[in-house]
Amino acid sequence: MRRGRWLLPLVLALGCAPGARKDGERPDAVVGRVRAPPQVFGRAPEDASWLRAPPPPLAPRPLTEPPVVERRLSNGVRVLVSERHEFPSVGLAFALDRGVCDGGAAAALYALGLGGSPGRTRSDNFGYLYRLGVGHHVRVSDDAVIVGASAFPPLLASAISRLAPLFFAPVLAPDDLARSRSRWSARLSPESRGSRLAERALRQALFGGGGYGFTLVDPSDVAAEPDVRVREFYRAALSPRHVSVVVVGDTTADLAVALLERYTKDLPRAEVATSGCAALPAPPISDAVRIVDEPGAAQSKVRIGFAGVPAGHADGPALEVLSAALGSSLSSRLNLKIRSEHGLTYGVTMTSSPLRSHGLVDVAAAVETERTAEALRGILAELERAAAVPLEASELAHARGNALVGPETHLDVAEELAKDAAHGLPANASAVRSSAIANMTAEALSAVAERYLAPQRRVITIVGDASRISGPLRELGIGDVVVLPR
């Protein structure tokens, strides 16, 4: 005990002794009393042409993904396991292949209402997971509700012991659903209402009023959905046959399956009907420009949409790369033309979202009211140019790189696999998609642009001041201008 009293002061004294490190010397320059060699920097290049030339794109790295093992639990639940032992963590994802398309606002409320399980409240479960250091969250999309969590390998059994009952046998207490309404209301901020209105008008024009055409716009959308409808969605949707569990990380398939069997053996095994969004007919598309009137708006929320392709379609990777080339970054074609060259907007985004039975290609921008028609004309011209003018090599390389940015953590990988599983895709779907993107050609992108971005396939919706933008939009001659009620 006495020895410990003088040991620490002695170590500190030796570390601060005059001979330990000279003034001005970097702390890491002395390691084991051996001086590290000084760093020598060469002169910066001075050739002007060399400085102006952009560096060539990096060669694509070979795609090597660890194999995914597929199992079935005794109750029919599909389990996907990818063993990755490079880092001590395990990502978990529980996926239900029912989402807002099937359940509307009830599905959204159900997702954020999850937490309680038989014999335990939401506070019990989340408090326990918090003390374990198990980070978790819930996401709801058109086609799925996914619960994701990350745990250290020694705590995997403890994490699954709470997460599995929480997901497979949720207790939707009144307090849980009230909290869900409050959280959704906070997300539906008034500042972003215009963009949500434009998206809803766009989706309804493409997909009709229900199913994929539904989006949450106002807190009133969740306030109007009674608790009984949320519970009806749960009873009609949750079935082991429509659930997948994905485990990625520092564990084994045998252990993961054994743990899931232990904590799901007493859970319901009910059967449910086929998803109502499995085969929706594509509605007719007209060339009308739809305006949702917002008198006095300083900006117009512009949305241009095209019917895309369902998940797993052969053209899906090409649409992803094309969207990355046109509107994923400030150096993409739409932003270079509309933002940088003409200063018509702070940014234009373009995304391709594959769904279970449909797909949506969406272009979005917020522009100054008086320049709405000018911005729309420029955006449409760039979309048409995508089919006529192939991407240059540097553009293609940049777009492929942006489209290939994928999951990084074990939890990210688990959620990506869970999304594919909810879409009914095979376990190697992500690897197939990545390979297709890495080998994408400019010619293939031009062909896809010509096929899917054709004027007769597009829908245009704008939320803005109709009295100020209707006239200039009519002068564009791109279709009838129709003012919709809010």
C-alpha positions as CSV (number, residue, x, y, z in Angstrom):
1,M,0.0,0.0,0.0
2,R,2.9,2.4,0.9
3,R,4.7,1.6,-2.3
4,G,1.6,2.7,-4.3
5,R,1.8,6.1,-2.6
6,W,5.1,7.1,-4.1
7,L,5.0,5.2,-7.3
8,L,2.7,7.6,-9.2
9,P,4.6,10.8,-8.1
10,L,7.9,9.0,-9.2
11,V,6.5,8.2,-12.7
12,L,5.2,11.8,-13.1
13,A,8.5,13.2,-12.0
14,L,10.5,11.0,-14.4
15,G,8.1,12.0,-17.2
16,C,8.6,15.7,-16.5
17,A,12.4,15.5,-15.9
18,P,14.6,17.8,-17.9
19,G,16.0,15.0,-20.0
20,A,12.7,13.4,-20.8
21,R,11.7,15.7,-23.6
22,K,13.4,18.8,-25.0
23,D,11.4,22.0,-25.3
24,G,9.6,22.2,-28.6
25,E,9.9,18.5,-29.3
26,R,6.7,16.7,-30.3
27,P,5.5,14.4,-27.5
28,D,5.3,11.5,-30.0
29,A,8.9,12.0,-31.2
30,V,10.3,10.0,-28.3
31,V,9.1,6.4,-28.2
32,G,11.1,4.0,-26.1
33,R,13.9,6.7,-25.9
34,V,14.4,6.4,-29.7
35,R,13.8,9.6,-31.7
36,A,11.4,9.2,-34.6
37,P,12.9,10.3,-38.0
38,P,11.9,13.8,-39.0
39,Q,9.3,14.2,-41.7
40,V,10.6,15.6,-45.0
41,F,8.1,17.3,-47.4
42,G,8.9,17.9,-51.0
43,R,8.1,21.1,-52.9
44,A,4.6,21.6,-54.1
45,P,4.0,21.2,-57.8
46,E,4.2,24.4,-59.8
47,D,3.2,23.3,-63.3
48,A,0.0,25.3,-64.1
49,S,-1.5,22.6,-66.4
50,W,-0.9,19.9,-63.9
51,L,-2.6,21.9,-61.2
52,R,-5.7,22.5,-63.4
53,A,-6.1,18.9,-64.4
54,P,-8.4,16.9,-62.1
55,P,-7.1,13.6,-60.8
56,P,-8.2,10.5,-62.6
57,P,-11.0,8.5,-61.0
58,L,-9.8,5.7,-58.8
59,A,-10.2,2.2,-60.2
60,P,-13.2,0.4,-58.6
61,R,-12.2,-2.0,-55.8
62,P,-13.3,-5.6,-56.1
63,L,-16.6,-6.2,-54.3
64,T,-16.1,-8.9,-51.7
65,E,-19.1,-9.4,-49.4
66,P,-19.1,-12.1,-46.6
67,P,-21.7,-14.8,-47.4
68,V,-25.2,-14.6,-45.9
69,V,-26.5,-17.8,-44.3
70,E,-30.3,-18.3,-44.5
71,R,-32.2,-20.3,-41.9
72,R,-35.8,-20.8,-40.8
73,L,-37.0,-20.8,-37.2
74,S,-39.5,-23.4,-36.2
75,N,-42.3,-20.8,-36.3
76,G,-41.5,-20.0,-40.0
77,V,-39.5,-16.8,-39.4
78,R,-36.8,-16.2,-42.0
79,V,-33.3,-15.5,-40.5
80,L,-30.3,-14.1,-42.4
81,V,-26.9,-14.2,-40.7
82,S,-23.7,-12.6,-42.0
83,E,-20.7,-13.4,-39.8
84,R,-18.2,-10.5,-39.7
85,H,-15.6,-10.8,-37.1
86,E,-13.5,-7.7,-37.9
87,F,-15.1,-5.7,-35.1
88,P,-16.8,-6.7,-31.8
89,S,-20.4,-5.7,-32.5
90,V,-23.6,-7.3,-33.7
91,G,-26.2,-5.5,-35.8
92,L,-29.8,-6.8,-35.5
93,A,-32.8,-5.9,-37.7
94,F,-36.4,-7.2,-37.3
95,A,-38.4,-6.5,-40.4
96,L,-42.1,-6.7,-41.0
97,D,-43.0,-6.6,-44.7
98,R,-46.0,-4.3,-44.2
99,G,-45.7,-0.5,-44.1
100,V,-47.5,2.7,-44.9
101,C,-48.7,1.4,-48.2
102,D,-50.8,-1.2,-46.4
103,G,-51.5,0.6,-43.2
104,G,-51.4,4.3,-43.9
105,A,-51.2,6.4,-40.7
106,A,-52.0,3.3,-38.6
107,A,-48.7,1.8,-39.8
108,A,-46.8,4.9,-39.0
109,L,-48.2,5.1,-35.5
110,Y,-47.7,1.4,-34.9
111,A,-44.0,1.8,-35.8
112,L,-43.3,4.5,-33.2
113,G,-45.6,2.9,-30.7
114,L,-43.5,-0.2,-30.4
115,G,-41.8,-0.7,-27.0
116,G,-44.0,-2.7,-24.6
117,S,-44.0,-6.5,-24.6
118,P,-45.9,-9.1,-22.6
119,G,-45.3,-8.4,-18.9
120,R,-43.1,-5.4,-19.5
121,T,-43.8,-1.8,-20.3
122,R,-42.0,0.3,-22.8
123,S,-40.1,2.0,-20.0
124,D,-39.0,-1.4,-18.7
125,N,-37.7,-2.6,-22.1
126,F,-36.0,0.6,-23.2
127,G,-34.5,1.3,-19.8
128,Y,-33.0,-2.3,-19.8
129,L,-31.6,-1.9,-23.3
130,Y,-30.2,1.5,-22.4
131,R,-28.3,0.0,-19.5
132,L,-26.9,-2.7,-21.8
133,G,-25.7,0.0,-24.2
134,V,-27.9,-1.4,-26.9
135,G,-28.6,1.4,-29.4
136,H,-31.9,0.9,-31.2
137,H,-34.5,2.7,-33.4
138,V,-37.5,2.0,-35.5
139,R,-38.1,3.0,-39.1
140,V,-41.2,2.8,-41.2
141,S,-41.3,3.0,-45.0
142,D,-43.9,2.3,-47.7
143,D,-43.3,-1.5,-47.5
144,A,-41.8,-2.2,-44.1
145,V,-41.4,-1.6,-40.4
146,I,-37.9,-2.3,-39.3
147,V,-36.5,-2.3,-35.7
148,G,-32.7,-2.0,-35.7
149,A,-30.3,-2.5,-32.8
150,S,-26.6,-2.8,-32.1
151,A,-25.1,-4.8,-29.3
152,F,-21.7,-6.1,-28.0
153,P,-21.4,-9.8,-28.6
154,P,-21.4,-10.8,-24.9
155,L,-24.8,-9.0,-24.5
156,L,-26.4,-10.4,-27.6
157,A,-28.6,-12.9,-25.6
158,S,-29.8,-10.1,-23.3
159,A,-30.6,-7.8,-26.2
160,I,-32.6,-10.4,-28.1
161,S,-34.5,-11.4,-24.9
162,R,-36.1,-7.9,-24.9
163,L,-36.1,-7.1,-28.6
164,A,-37.8,-10.3,-29.9
165,P,-40.9,-10.1,-27.7
166,L,-41.1,-6.4,-28.2
167,F,-41.3,-6.9,-32.0
168,F,-43.3,-10.2,-32.2
169,A,-45.8,-9.6,-29.4
170,P,-46.0,-5.8,-29.0
171,V,-48.2,-4.3,-26.2
172,L,-49.6,-1.1,-27.7
173,A,-50.6,0.6,-24.5
174,P,-52.5,3.9,-24.7
175,D,-49.5,5.8,-23.4
176,D,-47.3,4.3,-26.1
177,L,-49.7,5.3,-28.9
178,A,-50.1,8.8,-27.4
179,R,-46.3,9.2,-27.3
180,S,-46.2,8.0,-31.0
181,R,-48.7,10.7,-32.0
182,S,-46.6,13.3,-30.2
183,R,-43.4,12.2,-31.9
184,W,-45.0,12.2,-35.4
185,S,-46.5,15.6,-34.8
186,A,-43.1,17.0,-33.9
187,R,-41.7,15.5,-37.2
188,L,-44.4,17.1,-39.3
189,S,-43.1,20.7,-38.8
190,P,-45.0,23.6,-40.5
191,E,-41.8,24.7,-42.2
192,S,-41.6,21.6,-44.4
193,R,-45.3,21.3,-45.0
194,G,-45.0,22.6,-48.6
195,S,-42.6,19.9,-49.6
196,R,-44.9,17.2,-48.1
197,L,-47.9,18.6,-49.9
198,A,-46.0,18.5,-53.2
199,E,-44.9,14.9,-52.6
200,R,-48.5,13.8,-51.7
201,A,-49.8,15.5,-54.9
202,L,-47.1,13.8,-56.9
203,R,-47.7,10.3,-55.4
204,Q,-51.5,10.6,-55.9
205,A,-51.0,11.5,-59.5
206,L,-48.8,8.5,-60.0
207,F,-50.3,5.9,-57.7
208,G,-53.8,7.1,-56.8
209,G,-55.2,8.2,-53.5
210,G,-54.2,5.2,-51.3
211,G,-51.4,2.7,-51.1
212,Y,-48.2,4.2,-52.4
213,G,-50.1,7.4,-52.9
214,F,-50.4,8.1,-49.2
215,T,-48.0,10.3,-47.2
216,L,-48.3,12.0,-43.9
217,V,-48.7,15.8,-44.3
218,D,-50.1,17.3,-41.1
219,P,-50.4,16.3,-37.5
220,S,-54.1,16.0,-38.2
221,D,-53.3,12.9,-40.3
222,V,-52.1,11.0,-37.2
223,A,-54.6,12.6,-34.8
224,A,-57.5,11.4,-36.9
225,E,-56.3,7.7,-36.8
226,P,-57.9,6.0,-33.7
227,D,-56.0,3.6,-31.6
228,V,-58.3,0.7,-32.7
229,R,-57.1,1.1,-36.3
230,V,-53.5,0.9,-35.2
231,R,-54.2,-2.3,-33.3
232,E,-56.2,-3.7,-36.3
233,F,-53.1,-3.1,-38.5
234,Y,-51.0,-5.0,-36.0
235,R,-53.3,-8.0,-35.9
236,A,-53.7,-8.0,-39.7
237,A,-50.0,-7.6,-40.5
238,L,-47.8,-9.3,-38.0
239,S,-47.1,-12.9,-38.8
240,P,-43.9,-14.9,-38.6
241,R,-44.3,-15.7,-42.3
242,H,-44.1,-12.0,-43.1
243,V,-41.1,-11.3,-40.7
244,S,-37.4,-11.6,-41.3
245,V,-34.6,-11.2,-38.7
246,V,-31.1,-10.2,-39.8
247,V,-28.0,-10.7,-37.7
248,V,-24.7,-9.2,-38.9
249,G,-21.4,-9.1,-37.0
250,D,-19.3,-10.9,-34.5
251,T,-21.4,-14.0,-33.8
252,T,-22.4,-17.3,-35.5
253,A,-25.5,-18.5,-37.3
254,D,-26.0,-21.3,-34.9
255,L,-25.9,-19.0,-31.8
256,A,-28.2,-16.4,-33.4
257,V,-30.8,-19.0,-34.4
258,A,-30.6,-20.7,-31.0
259,L,-31.2,-17.4,-29.2
260,L,-34.1,-16.4,-31.5
261,E,-35.7,-19.9,-31.0
262,R,-35.5,-19.4,-27.3
263,Y,-37.1,-16.0,-27.2
264,T,-39.8,-16.5,-29.9
265,K,-41.0,-20.0,-29.2
266,D,-44.2,-18.9,-27.3
267,L,-45.1,-16.0,-29.7
268,P,-48.1,-16.0,-32.0
269,R,-48.0,-17.9,-35.3
270,A,-51.1,-16.4,-37.0
271,E,-51.3,-16.2,-40.8
272,V,-52.2,-13.0,-42.6
273,A,-53.4,-12.2,-46.1
274,T,-51.2,-11.1,-49.0
275,S,-50.2,-7.5,-49.0
276,G,-52.7,-5.2,-50.7
277,C,-49.7,-3.4,-52.3
278,A,-48.3,-6.5,-54.0
279,A,-49.7,-5.8,-57.4
280,L,-51.2,-2.3,-57.8
281,P,-52.1,-1.2,-61.3
282,A,-50.3,1.8,-62.7
283,P,-52.8,4.7,-63.0
284,P,-53.0,6.7,-66.3
285,I,-50.6,9.6,-66.4
286,S,-51.6,12.9,-68.0
287,D,-49.4,15.8,-69.0
288,A,-51.1,18.3,-66.7
289,V,-49.0,20.5,-64.4
290,R,-50.7,20.4,-61.0
291,I,-50.5,23.3,-58.7
292,V,-51.5,23.2,-55.0
293,D,-52.3,26.8,-54.3
294,E,-50.5,28.5,-51.4
295,P,-51.3,32.2,-51.7
296,G,-48.4,34.5,-50.8
297,A,-45.7,31.7,-50.8
298,A,-42.2,33.1,-51.3
299,Q,-41.0,29.9,-52.8
300,S,-42.5,27.2,-55.0
301,K,-41.9,23.5,-54.1
302,V,-41.4,21.8,-57.4
303,R,-41.7,18.0,-57.8
304,I,-41.2,16.0,-61.0
305,G,-41.9,12.3,-60.8
306,F,-41.7,9.3,-63.0
307,A,-42.9,5.8,-62.4
308,G,-39.8,3.8,-61.7
309,V,-39.2,0.1,-61.2
310,P,-39.9,-2.4,-58.4
311,A,-37.1,-3.7,-56.1
312,G,-35.0,-6.3,-57.8
313,H,-35.7,-5.1,-61.3
314,A,-32.8,-5.3,-63.8
315,D,-33.0,-1.5,-64.5
316,G,-33.0,-0.5,-60.8
317,P,-29.2,-0.1,-60.5
318,A,-29.1,2.1,-63.7
319,L,-31.8,4.4,-62.3
320,E,-29.8,4.7,-59.1
321,V,-26.6,5.7,-61.0
322,L,-28.6,8.0,-63.3
323,S,-30.2,9.8,-60.2
324,A,-26.7,10.1,-58.7
325,A,-25.4,11.7,-61.9
326,L,-28.2,14.2,-62.2
327,G,-29.1,15.2,-58.7
328,S,-27.2,13.6,-55.8
329,S,-24.5,16.3,-55.2
330,L,-23.6,19.8,-55.9
331,S,-21.5,18.6,-58.8
332,S,-24.3,16.7,-60.5
333,R,-25.8,17.9,-63.7
334,L,-29.0,19.5,-62.4
335,N,-27.2,21.4,-59.7
336,L,-24.4,22.6,-62.0
337,K,-27.0,24.0,-64.4
338,I,-29.9,25.1,-62.1
339,R,-28.0,26.1,-59.0
340,S,-24.5,27.1,-60.0
341,E,-25.0,28.5,-63.4
342,H,-28.4,30.2,-63.1
343,G,-28.8,30.6,-59.3
344,L,-32.4,29.4,-59.4
345,T,-32.4,27.2,-56.3
346,Y,-30.2,26.2,-53.4
347,G,-30.2,22.7,-54.7
348,V,-32.0,20.0,-56.8
349,T,-32.2,16.4,-55.6
350,M,-33.1,13.4,-57.6
351,T,-33.7,9.9,-56.1
352,S,-34.8,6.5,-57.4
353,S,-36.8,4.6,-54.8
354,P,-37.7,0.9,-55.7
355,L,-40.8,-0.3,-54.0
356,R,-42.3,-3.8,-53.7
357,S,-44.5,-3.5,-56.8
358,H,-43.7,-0.1,-58.2
359,G,-41.0,2.5,-58.1
360,L,-40.6,6.2,-57.9
361,V,-38.1,8.5,-59.6
362,D,-38.4,11.9,-57.9
363,V,-36.8,15.3,-58.7
364,A,-37.3,18.0,-56.0
365,A,-36.4,21.7,-55.8
366,A,-37.5,24.8,-53.9
367,V,-37.3,27.9,-56.1
368,E,-38.1,31.6,-55.9
369,T,-41.8,32.1,-56.8
370,E,-41.2,34.6,-59.7
371,R,-38.6,32.2,-61.3
372,T,-40.7,29.0,-61.0
373,A,-41.3,28.6,-64.7
374,E,-37.7,29.4,-65.6
375,A,-36.4,26.8,-63.1
376,L,-38.9,24.1,-64.3
377,R,-37.8,24.7,-67.9
378,G,-34.2,24.2,-67.0
379,I,-34.8,21.1,-65.0
380,L,-36.8,19.5,-67.8
381,A,-34.2,20.4,-70.3
382,E,-31.5,18.6,-68.2
383,L,-33.7,15.5,-67.8
384,E,-34.1,15.3,-71.6
385,R,-30.4,15.9,-72.2
386,A,-29.6,12.8,-70.1
387,A,-31.0,10.6,-72.9
388,A,-29.3,12.6,-75.7
389,V,-25.9,13.3,-74.2
390,P,-24.1,10.4,-72.5
391,L,-22.2,11.0,-69.3
392,E,-18.5,11.7,-69.6
393,A,-16.0,9.3,-68.0
394,S,-15.5,11.5,-65.0
395,E,-19.2,12.1,-64.5
396,L,-19.9,8.3,-64.7
397,A,-17.1,7.5,-62.2
398,H,-18.4,10.1,-59.8
399,A,-22.0,8.9,-60.1
400,R,-21.1,5.2,-59.7
401,G,-19.1,6.2,-56.5
402,N,-22.1,8.1,-55.1
403,A,-24.5,5.2,-55.9
404,L,-22.1,2.7,-54.3
405,V,-21.9,4.5,-51.0
406,G,-23.5,1.9,-48.8
407,P,-23.7,0.6,-45.3
408,E,-20.7,1.0,-43.0
409,T,-21.5,-0.5,-39.6
410,H,-22.8,-4.0,-38.9
411,L,-26.2,-2.4,-38.1
412,D,-26.2,-0.6,-41.4
413,V,-25.6,-3.8,-43.2
414,A,-28.3,-5.6,-41.2
415,E,-30.9,-2.9,-42.0
416,E,-30.0,-3.0,-45.7
417,L,-30.5,-6.8,-45.8
418,A,-33.7,-6.4,-43.8
419,K,-35.1,-4.0,-46.4
420,D,-34.3,-6.4,-49.2
421,A,-35.9,-9.2,-47.2
422,A,-39.1,-7.1,-46.7
423,H,-39.2,-6.6,-50.5
424,G,-39.0,-10.4,-51.0
425,L,-35.5,-10.3,-52.5
426,P,-32.9,-13.1,-52.2
427,A,-30.1,-12.7,-49.7
428,N,-27.5,-11.8,-52.3
429,A,-29.6,-8.9,-53.8
430,S,-27.4,-6.2,-52.4
431,A,-24.2,-7.8,-53.8
432,V,-25.9,-8.2,-57.2
433,R,-26.9,-4.5,-57.1
434,S,-23.4,-3.3,-56.2
435,S,-21.8,-5.4,-58.9
436,A,-24.3,-3.9,-61.5
437,I,-23.5,-0.3,-60.4
438,A,-19.8,-0.9,-60.5
439,N,-20.0,-2.1,-64.1
440,M,-22.5,0.5,-65.3
441,T,-21.8,2.1,-68.7
442,A,-22.8,5.5,-70.0
443,E,-24.7,3.9,-72.9
444,A,-26.8,2.0,-70.4
445,L,-27.7,5.2,-68.5
446,S,-28.7,7.0,-71.7
447,A,-31.0,4.1,-72.7
448,V,-32.6,4.1,-69.2
449,A,-33.1,7.8,-69.3
450,E,-34.8,7.6,-72.7
451,R,-37.0,4.8,-71.4
452,Y,-38.1,6.1,-68.0
453,L,-37.6,9.9,-68.2
454,A,-39.8,10.4,-71.3
455,P,-42.1,13.4,-71.2
456,Q,-45.2,11.3,-71.6
457,R,-44.3,9.4,-68.3
458,R,-43.7,12.4,-66.1
459,V,-45.9,14.1,-63.5
460,I,-45.3,17.6,-62.3
461,T,-46.7,19.0,-59.1
462,I,-45.9,22.4,-57.6
463,V,-47.0,23.9,-54.2
464,G,-46.9,27.7,-54.6
465,D,-48.8,30.9,-55.3
466,A,-51.0,29.9,-58.2
467,S,-51.9,33.5,-59.1
468,R,-48.2,34.3,-59.8
469,I,-47.0,31.1,-61.3
470,S,-49.9,29.8,-63.4
471,G,-49.4,32.2,-66.3
472,P,-45.7,31.7,-66.9
473,L,-46.2,27.9,-66.5
474,R,-48.8,27.9,-69.3
475,E,-46.4,29.8,-71.5
476,L,-44.0,26.9,-71.3
477,G,-46.4,24.8,-73.3
478,I,-45.7,21.5,-71.4
479,G,-49.3,20.7,-70.5
480,D,-52.5,22.0,-69.0
481,V,-52.1,23.9,-65.7
482,V,-54.6,22.6,-63.1
483,V,-55.0,24.2,-59.7
484,L,-55.8,21.6,-57.0
485,P,-57.4,22.3,-53.6
486,R,-55.1,22.1,-50.6
